[in-house]
Amino acid sequence: MRPSIAVEESVIQLGSNLRSARLRRRLPQSVVADRAGISLNTLSKIENGDCGVSIGNIASVLNALGLSPLLSCLLYTSDAADDLI
């Protein structure tokens, strides 16, 4: 089943943002993929907005780029978290 257009657009934007974060850090794909424990092909799929990549792989890339606090803010369950999201 294909995701909605809104989901596809969000995943494409996420991939673009992750690519920008990697480039700002002057890191080649090979280094980020190695740090994340994923293949270059999987990192390329993430950066290109492929909706078929697992959330675990995306989380690994966030961690490899030092962006895991962004993922952590989604884990809050209190009403205070509503202000973060």
C-alpha positions as a printed Julia matrix, in Angstrom:
85×3 Matrix{Float64}:
  0.0    0.0    0.0
  1.31   3.4   -0.95
  1.53   6.12   1.73
 -0.43   9.33   1.4
  0.99  12.27  -0.5
  1.42  14.15   2.79
  3.51  11.3    4.22
  5.58  11.05   1.04
  6.28  14.78   1.1
  7.26  14.64   4.77
  9.65  11.75   4.21
 11.21  13.54   1.24
 11.69  16.66   3.39
 13.18  14.57   6.21
 15.65  12.99   3.79
 16.61  16.38   2.41
 17.12  17.74   5.92
 19.3   14.78   6.87
 21.4   15.23   3.73
 21.83  18.93   4.56
 22.84  18.07   8.13
 25.4   15.59   6.83
 26.84  18.08   4.37
 27.02  20.85   7.0
 29.14  18.46   9.05
 31.27  17.78   5.95
 30.71  14.04   6.33
 30.7   11.72   3.33
 27.88   9.21   3.02
 30.28   6.36   3.69
 31.19   7.71   7.14
 27.57   8.31   8.17
 26.48   4.91   6.87
 29.32   3.23   8.77
 28.51   5.09  12.0
 24.83   4.25  11.6
 25.52   0.6   10.82
 23.65   0.71   7.53
 24.62   0.32   3.88
 25.39   3.23   1.57
 22.34   2.18  -0.44
 20.09   2.51   2.61
 21.5    5.94   3.48
 20.95   7.03  -0.11
 17.33   5.84   0.1
 16.83   7.82   3.32
 18.32  10.98   1.84
 16.17  10.56  -1.28
 12.96  10.2    0.71
 12.22   6.5    0.19
  9.18   5.64   2.34
 10.24   1.99   2.57
 13.16   2.59   4.95
 12.64   1.47   8.54
 12.29   3.98  11.36
 15.17   2.16  13.07
 17.5    3.0   10.2
 16.38   6.62  10.25
 16.97   6.74  14.01
 20.46   5.3   13.47
 21.26   8.08  10.99
 19.95  10.72  13.4
 22.23   9.29  16.06
 25.22   9.13  13.68
 24.71  12.83  12.9
 24.38  13.77  16.56
 20.69  14.54  16.14
 19.24  11.9   18.45
 17.81  14.59  20.82
 15.33  15.4   18.03
 14.11  11.82  18.11
 14.06  11.79  21.9
 11.57  14.68  22.03
  9.05  12.45  20.26
  9.23   9.92  23.09
  7.65  12.13  25.75
  4.18  11.07  26.81
  3.19  14.01  28.99
  1.11  16.99  27.94
  4.3   19.08  28.06
  5.5   17.19  25.0
  2.69  18.75  22.98
  4.65  22.0   23.08
  7.7   20.28  21.57
  5.92  18.7   18.64
